[in-house]
Amino acid sequence: MKKTFSESDAKITRDLLPRPLDKLGVLWVVVLVCVCGLGLFAYIQQIMNGLCVTSMRDYASWGIYISNFVFFVAISLVGSLITAVLRLAGAHWCTPITRIAEIIAVSAITFAALIIIVDMGRPERFYNLFLHGRLQSPIIWDVLVISTYFIISCFLLYLPLLPDIKILIDETKHDPDKKMLHKLYCFMGSFWQGTDSQVKKCERGINMLCVTIVPVAFSIHTVTSWLFATTYRAGWDSSNFGAYFISGAFLVGSGAVLVATYVFRQIYHLEDYISDIHFDKMGRLVVMLAGLYAYFNVNEFLVPAFKMKKPEAEFLNSLFTGSFSSVFWFAITIGMIIPIIILVFPKGRKPVPSFIAGCMVVVGAWLKRYLIVTPTLLHPFLPMYDCPPEFKHYVPSWQEWSIAFGSLAGALLIITIFARIFPIVPIHETIHEAHEKHNEHK
């Protein structure tokens, strides 16, 4: 049945339709493509020459590749937090930011999977995980939950998009400049007619995915933490790691949503749809999550510091006062303490301060993942004897930095392209909620 739009509905549609890139947007895409290209060039060098082009050696066998992997896995949790948990809790205020959270989750989990293949060094051996994998290995658990989480996240992005795709098909039908986009929209959603039966099935499917993705999301972060915790090393030998990883993932995901929400609000002038209320509520959420993550950080370091076994003592000294202390205290301060101080006050939960606090959380989170990986590897139980001096330190090579930044640029490129093709704020849900508010005021 054809839907007739009121003047208000038509305005919402016009405001939220995807827009072509302006000059700044084109420059942004060119920069991202160049960074991705540099990362690809570095990876080709790595394939040709082997992992010797990196600074990873016998001791520091994991580097910023695994730091990036843990970071991407962490930030992907935002999809289940915003879309699933808040949707199931009936928090309708989050509607304008759900799609932002979903595309962040999909892009992050995509590059989490890719960066693992980069870290393998021999990508042609990846199939061995499926042919000769053993369920006793936590790596197989990680592959399974990442694949499952990726599939569910894609469906959770796609199903709520169907009503908007129908709108996009109608909007591009008679525009010769958007012929290719029209074909894409028809391919993705020409079957959607918006009938009551389709709507009910779609809502049922979304609710099922929301229920399913929560335990899967918890599993992916718990299993990732087990990759470390099941390895007997100072700094990783902890039963706190599961909760430690999950709380940190919730925090960085929320910080990323704050950053992305502010950027899209400014670029697309979405002040009528993404208001100060959204920054206020997300700011409150970040304060709570930062406090929770700080609690698990205290648990993570206080207990081994109290016992002060020799290997743990060396590891903790390197974090608190040694070679990693500047990075450690910077990450703690900028990633948790300052964001809490900013966002705990009402004025700090305005768009600009929230954006700054979100940037701090994201930067601090990446550094925290680096600190989870590297210091532990450089403090093995057996002392480092008769090894070259460079084995005792880890400074990433330019190839590693290029690939790491290339993966980050790739995730941002996916988000940028998506926002160019699809509405970043749900059109149909926004119209539906506007109707509900109008009926309530009658």
C-alpha positions in Angstrom: 0.0 0.0 0.0 1.4 3.4 -1.0 2.3 5.7 1.8 1.3 9.3 1.6 3.7 11.7 3.3 2.6 14.7 5.1 4.5 17.9 4.8 6.4 17.0 8.0 7.2 13.6 6.8 8.5 15.0 3.5 10.8 17.4 5.4 12.2 14.6 7.6 12.9 12.6 4.4 14.6 15.5 2.7 16.7 16.3 5.8 17.8 12.7 6.3 18.4 11.5 2.7 22.1 10.7 1.9 23.9 13.6 0.3 26.8 13.8 -2.2 30.2 14.6 -0.9 31.3 18.2 -0.8 34.9 19.3 -1.4 35.9 18.6 2.1 34.3 15.1 1.9 36.1 14.3 -1.3 39.4 15.4 0.3 38.6 13.2 3.3 38.0 10.2 1.1 41.2 10.9 -0.9 43.2 11.0 2.3 41.7 7.7 3.6 42.3 6.0 0.3 45.9 7.2 0.3 46.4 5.9 3.9 44.8 2.6 2.9 47.0 2.4 -0.2 50.2 3.0 1.9 49.0 0.2 4.2 48.4 -2.1 1.3 51.9 -1.3 -0.1 53.5 -2.1 3.3 51.5 -5.4 3.5 52.7 -6.4 0.0 56.3 -5.8 1.3 55.5 -8.0 4.3 54.2 -10.8 2.1 57.2 -10.6 -0.2 59.8 -10.4 2.6 58.1 -12.0 5.5 57.5 -10.8 9.0 61.1 -9.8 9.3 60.1 -6.3 7.9 58.2 -5.9 11.3 59.9 -5.3 14.7 58.3 -8.5 16.1 60.9 -11.0 17.3 61.1 -14.0 19.6 59.9 -12.1 22.6 57.6 -9.4 21.2 55.9 -11.9 18.9 52.7 -9.8 19.1 52.8 -6.1 18.3 50.4 -3.3 17.2 48.7 -5.8 14.9 47.2 -7.6 17.9 46.7 -4.2 19.7 44.6 -3.1 16.7 42.8 -6.4 16.7 41.8 -6.1 20.3 40.8 -2.4 19.7 38.6 -3.3 16.8 37.0 -6.1 18.6 36.3 -3.8 21.6 34.9 -0.9 19.6 32.6 -3.4 17.7 30.7 -4.1 21.0 28.9 -0.7 20.5 26.5 -2.3 18.1 25.1 -4.7 20.7 25.1 -1.9 23.4 23.2 0.8 21.5 21.2 -1.3 19.1 20.4 -4.4 21.2 20.6 -3.5 24.9 19.1 -0.1 24.7 16.5 -1.2 22.1 15.4 -4.1 24.4 15.3 -1.7 27.3 12.9 0.5 25.4 15.2 3.5 25.3 13.7 5.3 22.3 15.9 8.3 22.6 18.7 6.3 21.0 16.9 5.9 17.6 18.9 8.6 15.8 22.3 7.0 16.8 21.5 3.3 16.3 22.6 3.2 12.7 25.8 5.0 13.6 26.5 2.4 16.2 25.7 -0.4 13.8 28.0 0.7 11.0 30.8 1.3 13.5 30.3 -2.3 14.7 30.3 -3.8 11.2 33.4 -1.8 10.0 35.3 -2.6 13.2 34.6 -6.3 13.2 35.5 -6.5 9.5 39.0 -5.1 10.1 39.4 -7.1 13.3 39.2 -10.2 11.1 41.5 -8.8 8.4 44.2 -7.7 10.9 44.4 -11.2 12.2 45.2 -12.5 8.7 47.9 -9.7 8.4 49.4 -10.9 11.7 49.6 -14.5 10.5 52.4 -13.6 8.1 51.4 -16.5 5.8 47.8 -15.7 4.8 47.6 -18.8 2.5 47.6 -20.9 5.6 44.4 -19.4 6.9 42.4 -22.3 5.6 44.2 -24.6 8.0 42.2 -23.1 10.8 39.1 -24.7 9.3 40.7 -27.9 8.0 42.8 -28.7 11.0 41.3 -26.6 13.8 40.9 -28.0 17.3 38.1 -27.0 19.6 40.7 -27.1 22.5 42.3 -24.0 21.0 40.9 -20.6 22.1 41.9 -19.3 18.6 39.2 -21.5 17.0 36.7 -20.1 19.5 37.7 -16.6 18.5 37.3 -17.4 14.8 33.8 -18.9 15.4 32.5 -16.0 17.6 33.9 -13.3 15.3 32.3 -14.9 12.3 29.0 -15.3 14.1 29.1 -11.7 15.5 29.9 -10.3 12.0 27.0 -12.1 10.4 24.5 -11.0 13.1 25.8 -7.4 13.0 25.3 -7.3 9.2 21.7 -8.5 9.6 21.1 -6.1 12.4 22.3 -3.3 10.2 20.4 -4.5 7.1 16.9 -5.3 8.5 16.1 -1.9 10.0 17.4 -0.4 6.8 14.7 -2.0 4.6 12.0 0.6 5.1 14.5 3.3 4.3 15.7 1.5 1.2 12.1 1.6 -0.1 12.1 5.3 0.4 15.5 5.6 -1.4 14.1 3.5 -4.3 11.2 6.0 -4.7 13.5 9.0 -4.4 16.0 7.9 -7.0 13.5 6.4 -9.5 13.4 9.4 -11.8 16.9 10.8 -11.2 19.2 9.8 -14.1 22.3 10.9 -12.1 21.5 8.2 -9.5 20.8 5.3 -11.8 23.5 3.1 -10.3 22.3 3.9 -6.8 18.8 3.1 -7.8 19.9 -0.3 -9.1 21.7 -1.0 -5.8 18.7 0.0 -3.8 16.4 -2.2 -5.9 18.8 -5.1 -5.6 18.9 -4.8 -1.8 15.2 -4.1 -1.1 12.8 -4.1 -4.0 10.9 -6.9 -2.3 10.0 -4.6 0.6 6.5 -3.3 0.3 5.9 -2.2 3.9 2.9 -4.5 4.4 1.8 -5.3 7.9 3.0 -8.9 7.5 6.5 -7.7 6.4 6.7 -5.2 9.2 5.8 -7.8 11.8 8.3 -10.3 10.5 11.0 -7.7 10.3 10.3 -6.5 13.9 10.3 -10.1 15.1 13.6 -10.7 13.3 15.2 -7.6 14.7 14.1 -8.5 18.3 15.5 -12.1 17.8 18.8 -10.6 16.6 18.9 -8.2 19.5 18.5 -11.0 22.0 21.0 -13.2 20.1 23.8 -10.6 19.7 24.1 -9.8 23.4 25.5 -13.2 24.5 27.5 -13.5 21.2 29.0 -10.0 21.9 29.9 -11.0 25.4 31.4 -14.2 24.1 33.6 -12.5 21.5 35.2 -10.2 24.1 35.4 -13.0 26.7 37.1 -15.4 24.3 39.5 -12.6 23.1 40.4 -12.1 26.7 41.0 -15.8 27.2 43.6 -15.7 24.4 45.6 -13.7 26.8 44.4 -15.1 30.2 45.0 -18.8 29.2 48.7 -17.9 28.5 50.8 -18.2 31.6 52.6 -14.8 31.6 52.9 -12.0 34.1 50.2 -9.4 33.4 47.9 -12.0 31.7 47.5 -14.6 34.4 44.3 -13.1 35.6 40.7 -14.3 36.2 39.6 -10.7 35.9 40.3 -10.4 32.2 36.8 -11.3 30.8 35.1 -8.5 32.8 38.1 -6.2 32.2 37.8 -6.6 28.4 34.0 -6.3 28.3 33.9 -3.1 30.4 36.7 -1.5 28.4 34.9 -2.5 25.2 31.6 -0.9 26.3 33.6 2.3 27.2 35.5 2.7 23.9 32.4 1.8 21.8 30.4 4.5 23.6 33.2 7.0 23.1 33.4 6.2 19.4 29.6 6.8 19.1 30.0 10.2 20.8 32.7 11.2 18.3 30.8 9.9 15.2 27.5 11.4 16.3 29.1 14.8 16.7 30.8 14.6 13.3 27.7 13.5 11.4 25.6 16.1 13.3 27.9 18.9 12.2 28.5 17.7 8.6 24.9 16.9 7.7 23.3 19.6 10.0 21.3 17.2 11.9 20.6 19.4 14.9 16.9 18.8 14.7 17.3 15.1 15.0 20.5 14.6 17.1 20.0 17.1 19.9 21.8 18.0 23.1 19.7 15.3 24.8 21.5 12.6 23.0 24.9 13.9 24.0 23.7 14.3 27.6 22.4 10.7 27.8 25.5 9.2 26.0 27.7 11.3 28.3 26.0 9.9 31.3 26.5 6.4 29.9 30.2 7.1 29.3 30.7 8.3 32.8 29.1 5.1 34.2 31.2 2.9 31.9 34.4 4.8 32.6 33.8 4.3 36.3 33.1 0.6 35.8 36.3 0.2 33.7 38.3 2.1 36.3 37.0 -0.4 38.9 38.2 -3.4 36.9 41.6 -1.6 36.3 42.0 -1.3 40.1 41.2 -5.1 40.4 43.6 -5.9 37.6 46.6 -4.2 39.1 45.9 -4.0 42.9 45.9 -7.8 43.6 49.2 -8.6 41.8 50.7 -5.4 43.3 49.7 -6.6 46.8 51.3 -10.0 46.2 54.3 -8.6 44.4 55.6 -11.9 43.0 58.9 -11.3 41.2 57.7 -11.6 37.6 54.6 -9.5 38.4 56.7 -7.0 40.2 58.9 -6.4 37.2 55.9 -6.1 34.9 54.1 -3.7 37.2 57.2 -1.6 37.8 57.6 -1.2 34.1 54.0 0.1 33.9 53.9 2.4 36.9 57.4 3.8 37.0 59.5 2.2 34.2 59.7 2.4 30.4 56.0 2.1 29.8 54.9 4.5 32.7 54.4 7.6 30.5 52.1 5.7 28.1 50.3 4.0 31.0 49.5 7.1 33.0 48.7 9.0 29.8 46.2 6.3 28.8 44.6 6.1 32.3 44.4 9.9 32.6 43.1 10.7 29.1 41.0 7.5 28.7 39.1 7.5 32.0 39.9 10.3 34.5 39.6 13.4 32.3 36.5 12.1 30.4 34.8 11.5 33.8 35.7 15.0 35.0 34.3 16.5 31.7 31.1 14.5 31.4 30.1 14.4 35.1 29.0 18.0 34.8 25.9 19.0 32.8 27.9 21.6 30.7 30.4 18.9 29.9 27.7 16.9 28.3 27.1 19.5 25.6 28.1 18.5 22.0 31.6 20.0 21.8 32.9 18.8 25.2 31.3 15.4 24.7 33.1 15.2 21.3 36.4 16.0 23.0 35.8 13.5 25.8 34.9 10.8 23.2 38.1 11.4 21.3 40.1 11.1 24.6 38.3 7.8 25.4 39.1 6.3 21.9 42.8 7.4 22.0 43.2 6.1 25.6 41.6 2.9 24.6 44.0 2.2 21.8 47.0 2.9 24.0 45.5 0.6 26.7 45.3 -2.2 24.2 48.9 -1.6 23.3 49.8 -1.8 27.0 47.9 -5.1 27.3 50.0 -6.7 24.6 53.5 -5.4 24.6 54.8 -5.0 28.2 53.8 -8.5 29.1 55.7 -10.0 26.2 58.8 -8.1 27.1 58.7 -9.5 30.6 58.9 -13.3 30.2 59.3 -15.6 33.2 62.7 -16.8 32.0 65.2 -13.9 31.9 66.4 -12.7 28.5 69.9 -14.0 28.1 72.2 -14.2 25.1 69.8 -12.4 22.7 70.4 -9.4 20.5 69.6 -6.0 22.2 66.7 -5.2 19.8 64.9 -8.3 21.1 64.5 -6.7 24.5 62.6 -3.7 23.1 59.7 -3.3 20.7 59.4 -0.2 18.4 57.0 -0.9 15.5 58.5 -0.5 12.0 57.1 1.8 9.4 55.4 -1.1 7.7 53.6 -2.0 11.0 52.5 1.6 11.5 51.4 1.9 7.8 49.3 -1.3 8.1 47.8 -0.3 11.4 46.8 3.2 10.2 45.7 1.7 6.9 43.3 -0.6 8.8 41.9 2.3 10.9 41.5 4.4 7.7 39.7 1.4 6.0 37.2 1.2 8.8 36.6 5.0 8.5 36.2 4.6 4.7 33.5 2.0 5.1 31.6 4.3 7.5 32.1 7.3 5.1 30.9 5.3 2.0 27.9 3.9 3.9 26.8 7.4 5.0 27.1 8.5 1.3 24.8 5.8 0.1 22.3 5.2 3.0 20.7 7.5 5.6 22.9 7.7 8.7 19.8 8.5 10.8 16.8 6.1 10.2 14.2 7.9 8.2 11.3 5.5 8.7 11.8 5.2 12.4 12.1 9.0 12.8 8.9 9.5 11.0 7.1 6.8 13.0 8.3 8.3 16.3 7.2 11.8 15.1 3.7 10.4 14.5 3.6 8.8 17.9 4.6 12.1 19.6 2.0 13.9 17.6 -0.7 11.4 18.7 0.4 11.7 22.3 -0.1 15.5 22.2 -3.6 15.3 20.8 
